[in-house]
Amino acid sequence: MMTQSPNVLADADARAPLPSIRLYVAGPLGERGMVVTSGGQAHYLAHVMRRGIGDRLLVFNGADGEFLATIADLRRDHAVLTVGAPTRAQTAEPDLWLGFAPLKRAPTELMVQKATELGVAALFPVFTTRTNADRTKPERLAAIAVEAAEQCGRMTVPVVHTPRALNTLLAEWPPTRPLVACLERGSDIQPPRGMTAPRGLLVGPEGGFTDMELDAIRSHPFVLPVTLGPRLLRAETAAIVGLALLQAE
């Protein structure tokens, strides 16, 4: 009976299609290393994706690149992954922040998902006078950001900051980082396109900013008030459009 050499098997494995499953993991990654997942990730692998010991997936941690990995052990409360060859090196991503007024649960989660897909590096929930959500759960939004990053193929996961008042955000905003504020009225400036330097986008609540908030926003020299066109957009739509325009070539 003929057998293939280990080198032939390795070459065949390298030519195999990359797995469709990607997991964001904590801790350093390196070839021949080991990773222990969370219980939720173990449940996802075993019961959602129906994977078992010996199956392959991709892992990334936002710092060391992306690697092939193999399930070495799969239990109820964790899985053990053996890290294999690197598949992509870590590369720089847009330094783009998003400040947004939380909406109801579904549109807020949609905004976080799409902002992650569009490359946002940091998310800042901001409470305004007309914010129609009494509270928000950063841990829930962080989980959505992780899932979106895993699915869209990006190499990092955006940081979800604790909610803060609009005045606090403006007071703490780095003055060297331009903040493009999407206003429903009072500005005919079109948003800049293809900004490559660190920048941010601010999107208001349903109903827009109050006159007092508009005055506060405009009082800061790092703010660039802009319009997104002649129609009133839903807040989640404005965030998607604004982020796309800021990165358009």
Buried (B, 14 or more C-beta within 10 A) or exposed (E): EEEEEEEEEEEEEEEEEEBEBBBBBEEEBEEEBEBBBBEEBBBBBBEEBEBEEEBBBBBBBBEBBBBBBBBEEBEEEBBBBBBBEBBEEBEEBBBBBBBBBBBEEEBBBBBBBBBBBBBBBBBBBBBBBBBEBEEBBBEBBBBBBBBBBBBBEBBBBBBBBEBBEBBEBBEEBEEEBBBBBBBBEEBEEEBBEEBEEBBBBBBBBBBBBBEEBBEBBBEEEBBBBBBBEEEEBBBBBBBBBBBEBBBEE
